[in-house]
Amino acid sequence: MARREEAAAREVRFAALVERQSRFVYRVAYAVVRNSHDSEDVVQETFLKLYRSGAWEGMRDEKAFLARTAWRIAVDRRPNAGSQPLSPDLQSNDSQSPEDAAVSADWSAAVHRLVDALPEELRQPLALAAVEELNSREIAQLMGIAEGTVRTRILRARRILKQKLGSRYA
Amino acid sequence: MRNDERDNLESLLDNALASYSMQEPRPGLDRRVLHRIHSAAAPRLVFPRWTWAIPAAACLLWAGIHWTRPVATPGRAPVTHMAAARETTPAKPATPPIVERPRERKSLPRLPQFPAPAPVTNEERALLAFVTRAPRQAQEALLDARQQSVEPIRIEEIKIQPLQSDGQ
């Protein structure tokens, strides 16, 4: 009887965790996979993994824990993740360059395309930094790199984007 | 002027980057997640592998018992295993059951006299005429025939005369 009540209470706590953090996990996943369908799959897989392992009950920093788990699943799901060379060469082969598209049409969409064209090592810290609740320390924890490296990569990515956009904007 | 442009570019970039990861999920994400978890974590009935041995052993036992002890009912032919299996399994409607019909034996009519009288041959008819016309002679002939059959047969010695040579 007591065991059944304990299991019910556990279910309630887990449901509250899902309700509280599912949007945050979704954004972390979306920052990596850039696809709503795959992002939802990542969210479901993340919570299912936590539920089965029971690791969610011992979390100290639940946001960092969830972000790290979701990020790992999302990186595994993203095709050719991390295979791109660390190169600032963002020139597109299309007839219309990303810069032209940024100036002429939707500015945000053009920036997003430029960010997508960044190497994964630069794109992921920048995309995760765009998620409101993640700071550089948390990004460093979930990516497994130093906090200084995260800051450097974000600055480098921003500089590349500004260079590409600035020439047209001027 | 240049600083203003740079600040403007920074703010535009920040706004664009903020919307980069601000994708909202479809409503009801938490319910879908919980539903998936409950459906995936639902306990399944898992039987150990040896569980299948129980019905198999029961079938073997049943088959063994019925194989060694044929069922016989009075006034009825003994039921074979094939027939028993046929009775237990539902009959196929397409093919009617094969019924063995008993073979009809044609028995000869029972006669009042055995062996049956046959028509008289010519030799028998002549003998009857001889007996009725000359009964005494017939009786003597019968006695002679009996005596001849009783007396031993005499076989004379074989005499072979020597060959005569020409004296040459």
Interface residues (C-beta under 8 A of the other chain):
Chain A: F14 A15 V18 E19 S22 R23 Y26 R27 Y30 A31 S36 S39 E40 V43 Q44 F47 L48 Y51 R52 W107 S108 V111 H112 V115 L126 A127 L128 A129 A130 V131 E132 R158 L161 K162 L165 G166 Y169 A170
Chain B: E5 L9 E10 L12 L13 N15 A16 L17 A18 S19 Y20 S21 M22 Q23 E24 P25 R26 L29 D30 R32 V33 L34 R36 I37 A40 A41
